[in-house]
C-alpha cells in the first residue's frame, strides 16, 4: 500500500489475513538503502533496509511503469517549470 503526504510517497503493508492495513510510516530517503533487486513473475522485488530494519518492497511492473511515467512528469515540471 502506498499513499502520498506532503510530496512524499509513504509505504505500508496490507496483509491479506488482517482486518485492516498496518499504519503507514514516512520513510526518509537517507534511511532507505537497497540491498538487492530483481524482476520475478511480473513484479519488481526490492530488498532493502530502512533505518537498519530489513524490508521487502514488491511492485507489479505495470504499476512501476505508471509510477515512472508520473515521476518523469514531476521531474519535468521541477526542471522546466512547465505543467504537463
N, CA, C and O of each residue as an XYZ file, in Angstrom:
336
protein
N       0.844     -1.166      0.000
C       0.000      0.000      0.000
C       0.893      1.235      0.000
O       1.909      1.262      0.695
N       0.538      2.224     -0.748
C       1.301      3.467     -0.774
C       0.335      4.643     -0.718
O      -0.765      4.584     -1.266
N       0.750      5.687     -0.065
C      -0.009      6.925     -0.004
C       0.968      8.071     -0.194
O       2.177      7.898     -0.042
N       0.444      9.236     -0.524
C       1.310     10.409     -0.593
C       0.921     11.379      0.513
O      -0.243     11.472      0.901
N       1.918     12.095      1.009
C       1.687     13.093      2.044
C       2.821     14.101      1.963
O       3.991     13.730      2.046
N       2.486     15.357      1.804
C       3.491     16.422      1.726
C       4.560     16.135      0.685
O       5.733     16.443      0.899
N       4.163     15.545     -0.447
C       5.105     15.292     -1.525
C       5.948     14.050     -1.352
O       6.819     13.786     -2.180
N       5.718     13.273     -0.296
C       6.475     12.051     -0.075
C       5.589     10.849     -0.349
O       4.385     10.882     -0.096
N       6.188      9.798     -0.865
C       5.481      8.543     -1.053
C       5.655      7.740      0.224
O       6.779      7.486      0.655
N       4.546      7.342      0.829
C       4.579      6.621      2.093
C       4.217      5.167      1.841
O       3.260      4.871      1.126
N       4.979      4.275      2.426
C       4.739      2.850      2.222
C       4.253      2.214      3.507
O       4.693      2.571      4.600
N       3.351      1.279      3.365
C       2.881      0.489      4.492
C       2.610     -0.907      3.983
O       3.010     -1.257      2.873
N       1.950     -1.685      4.765
C       1.638     -3.031      4.316
C       0.161     -3.294      4.514
O      -0.486     -2.691      5.371
N      -0.354     -4.191      3.720
C      -1.764     -4.554      3.798
C      -1.862     -6.073      3.787
O      -2.133     -6.664      2.742
N      -1.647     -6.715      4.936
C      -1.687     -8.175      4.957
C      -3.069     -8.701      4.601
O      -4.080     -8.205      5.097
N      -3.102     -9.702      3.743
C      -4.375    -10.258      3.285
C      -5.170    -10.855      4.438
O      -6.401    -10.853      4.402
N      -4.495    -11.361      5.453
C      -5.196    -12.015      6.551
C      -5.659    -11.040      7.628
O      -6.440    -11.407      8.506
N      -5.185     -9.815      7.561
C      -5.530     -8.843      8.591
C      -6.814     -8.107      8.277
O      -7.203     -8.001      7.114
N      -7.480     -7.592      9.310
C      -8.726     -6.862      9.084
C      -8.507     -5.489      8.458
O      -9.401     -4.958      7.799
N      -7.335     -4.917      8.657
C      -7.058     -3.605      8.072
C      -5.550     -3.461      7.889
O      -4.780     -4.184      8.521
N      -5.124     -2.541      7.036
C      -3.683     -2.337      6.815
C      -2.982     -1.839      8.074
O      -3.590     -1.203      8.936
N      -1.695     -2.142      8.158
C      -0.882     -1.595      9.234
C      -0.684     -0.107      8.997
O      -0.874      0.361      7.874
N      -0.309      0.649     10.017
C      -0.100      2.084      9.834
C       0.974      2.370      8.781
O       1.948      1.630      8.646
N       0.773      3.448      8.051
C       1.742      3.891      7.051
C       2.749      4.789      7.755
O       2.376      5.652      8.550
N       4.021      4.580      7.458
C       5.089      5.329      8.106
C       5.916      6.043      7.045
O       6.288      5.443      6.036
N       6.201      7.306      7.267
C       7.047      8.071      6.345
C       8.475      7.547      6.431
O       9.005      7.322      7.519
N       9.085      7.360      5.271
C      10.462      6.882      5.199
C      11.329      8.012      4.668
O      11.097      8.519      3.571
N      12.321      8.401      5.443
C      13.273      9.402      4.986
C      14.185      8.757      3.946
O      14.718      7.676      4.197
N      14.378      9.386      2.790
C      15.221      8.795      1.751
C      16.611      8.399      2.238
O      17.165      7.402      1.773
N      17.175      9.156      3.156
C      18.533      8.847      3.624
C      18.599      7.562      4.442
O      19.687      7.025      4.650
N      17.449      7.054      4.914
C      17.440      5.827      5.714
C      17.087      4.596      4.891
O      17.088      3.482      5.413
N      16.781      4.787      3.594
C      16.372      3.680      2.718
C      17.561      3.272      1.862
O      18.054      4.065      1.060
N      18.022      2.035      2.032
C      19.181      1.539      1.295
C      18.833      0.227      0.607
O      18.456     -0.741      1.267
N      18.957      0.190     -0.721
C      18.662     -1.016     -1.492
C      19.796     -2.014     -1.320
O      20.965     -1.680     -1.513
N      19.442     -3.245     -0.954
C      20.407     -4.330     -0.803
C      20.477     -5.126     -2.102
O      21.563     -5.452     -2.581
N      19.303     -5.439     -2.673
C      19.247     -6.168     -3.942
C      17.897     -5.911     -4.597
O      16.952     -5.457     -3.951
N      17.825     -6.209     -5.897
C      16.557     -6.073     -6.618
C      16.540     -7.057     -7.767
O      17.582     -7.440     -8.300
N      15.326     -7.460     -8.141
C      15.172     -8.403     -9.249
C      13.752     -8.317     -9.800
O      12.842     -7.821     -9.135
N      13.577     -8.811    -11.033
C      12.255     -8.981    -11.632
C      11.877    -10.444    -11.492
O      12.684    -11.329    -11.775
N      10.660    -10.698    -11.060
C      10.200    -12.071    -10.904
C       8.679    -12.105    -11.014
O       7.985    -11.379    -10.303
N       8.167    -12.943    -11.903
C       6.717    -13.133    -12.057
C       5.975    -11.810    -12.262
O       4.920    -11.591    -11.668
N       6.521    -10.935    -13.098
C       5.849     -9.671    -13.402
C       5.912     -8.640    -12.290
O       5.119     -7.699    -12.267
N       6.851     -8.814    -11.368
C       6.985     -7.875    -10.263
C       8.442     -7.453    -10.097
O       9.358     -8.200    -10.441
N       8.641     -6.271     -9.577
C       9.968     -5.792     -9.187
C      10.056     -6.020     -7.683
O       9.255     -5.477     -6.922
N      11.024     -6.818     -7.255
C      11.182     -7.144     -5.842
C      12.467     -6.484     -5.356
O      13.551     -6.751     -5.875
N      12.332     -5.630     -4.365
C      13.455     -4.867     -3.837
C      13.652     -5.248     -2.376
O      12.748     -5.090     -1.556
N      14.838     -5.749     -2.060
C      15.212     -5.997     -0.665
C      16.026     -4.793     -0.218
O      16.980     -4.390     -0.884
N      15.641     -4.234      0.901
C      16.272     -3.001      1.367
C      16.336     -2.984      2.886
O      15.795     -3.859      3.563
N      17.004     -1.976      3.395
C      16.953     -1.694      4.827
C      16.410     -0.283      4.998
O      16.724      0.623      4.226
N      15.597     -0.123      6.019
C      15.066      1.187      6.388
C      15.408      1.376      7.856
O      14.904      0.664      8.725
N      16.265      2.339      8.115
C      16.737      2.581      9.486
C      17.261      1.294     10.112
O      17.033      1.031     11.293
N      17.968      0.490      9.309
C      18.563     -0.740      9.798
C      17.643     -1.945      9.829
O      18.098     -3.048     10.134
N      16.361     -1.775      9.525
C      15.395     -2.874      9.540
C      15.213     -3.404      8.120
O      14.996     -2.624      7.193
N      15.298     -4.724      7.940
C      15.140     -5.329      6.617
C      13.683     -5.254      6.172
O      12.771     -5.562      6.939
N      13.478     -4.840      4.919
C      12.138     -4.774      4.331
C      12.197     -5.326      2.914
O      13.255     -5.348      2.284
N      11.057     -5.767      2.428
C      10.920     -6.186      1.037
C       9.811     -5.356      0.420
O       8.708     -5.279      0.962
N      10.104     -4.736     -0.714
C       9.133     -3.933     -1.443
C       8.815     -4.681     -2.730
O       9.719     -5.007     -3.500
N       7.536     -4.954     -2.966
C       7.108     -5.661     -4.171
C       6.188     -4.731     -4.950
O       5.149     -4.303     -4.450
N       6.586     -4.425     -6.187
C       5.806     -3.520     -7.029
C       5.522     -4.233     -8.346
O       6.461     -4.606     -9.049
N       4.248     -4.435     -8.700
C       3.944     -5.009    -10.013
C       4.535     -4.122    -11.112
O       4.512     -2.896    -11.010
N       5.068     -4.758    -12.168
C       5.736     -3.994    -13.226
C       4.802     -3.003    -13.907
O       5.245     -1.925    -14.303
N       3.507     -3.342    -14.055
C       2.598     -2.382    -14.684
C       2.392     -1.161    -13.787
O       2.223     -0.051    -14.292
N       2.404     -1.343    -12.486
C       2.316     -0.211    -11.562
C       3.611      0.593    -11.605
O       3.582      1.824    -11.587
N       4.738     -0.097    -11.662
C       6.035      0.574    -11.741
C       6.116      1.463    -12.980
O       6.653      2.569    -12.915
N       5.586      0.989    -14.105
C       5.598      1.789    -15.335
C       4.806      3.083    -15.153
O       5.238      4.146    -15.599
N       3.652      2.993    -14.502
C       2.841      4.194    -14.256
C       3.582      5.146    -13.320
O       3.608      6.354    -13.558
N       4.186      4.611    -12.255
C       4.945      5.459    -11.327
C       6.104      6.154    -12.026
O       6.331      7.346    -11.816
N       6.838      5.419    -12.855
C       7.969      6.020    -13.570
C       7.505      7.125    -14.507
O       8.158      8.162    -14.616
N       6.378      6.910    -15.187
C       5.843      7.945    -16.076
C       5.466      9.187    -15.270
O       5.787     10.307    -15.669
N       4.793      8.999    -14.148
C       4.393     10.139    -13.322
C       5.600     10.850    -12.728
O       5.619     12.079    -12.662
N       6.606     10.099    -12.295
C       7.813     10.725    -11.763
C       8.515     11.545    -12.832
O       9.076     12.599    -12.534
N       8.489     11.070    -14.088
C       9.122     11.842    -15.161
C       8.376     13.159    -15.370
O       8.997     14.182    -15.661
N       7.036     13.141    -15.223
C       6.264     14.388    -15.328
C       6.636     15.341    -14.193
O       6.803     16.540    -14.416
N       6.765     14.810    -12.981
C       7.143     15.636    -11.831
C       8.523     16.234    -12.060
O       8.728     17.426    -11.828
N       9.468     15.419    -12.511
C      10.827     15.905    -12.748
C      10.863     16.945    -13.856
O      11.633     17.902    -13.775
N      10.042     16.774    -14.895
C       9.977     17.754    -15.982
C       9.466     19.089    -15.454
O      10.009     20.142    -15.789
N       8.426     19.046    -14.631
C       7.885     20.289    -14.061
C       8.912     20.968    -13.164
O       9.021     22.194    -13.166
N       9.660     20.192    -12.404
C      10.656     20.781    -11.498
C      11.801     21.428    -12.264
O      12.292     22.483    -11.863
N      12.236     20.808    -13.367
C      13.398     21.332    -14.086
C      13.030     22.407    -15.095
O      13.850     23.275    -15.395
N      11.803     22.369    -15.631
C      11.431     23.345    -16.653
C      10.404     24.356    -16.168
O      10.203     25.397    -16.793
N       9.751     24.044    -15.045
C       8.694     24.921    -14.567
C       7.398     24.746    -15.331
O       6.438     25.481    -15.100
N       7.356     23.769    -16.252
C       6.162     23.523    -17.062
C       5.225     22.559    -16.360
O       5.664     21.618    -15.698
N       3.949     22.798    -16.508
C       2.946     21.823    -16.089
C       2.531     21.042    -17.306
O       2.278     21.621    -18.362
N       2.456     19.730    -17.175
C       2.063     18.891    -18.307
C       0.657     18.428    -18.135
O       0.136     17.706    -18.986
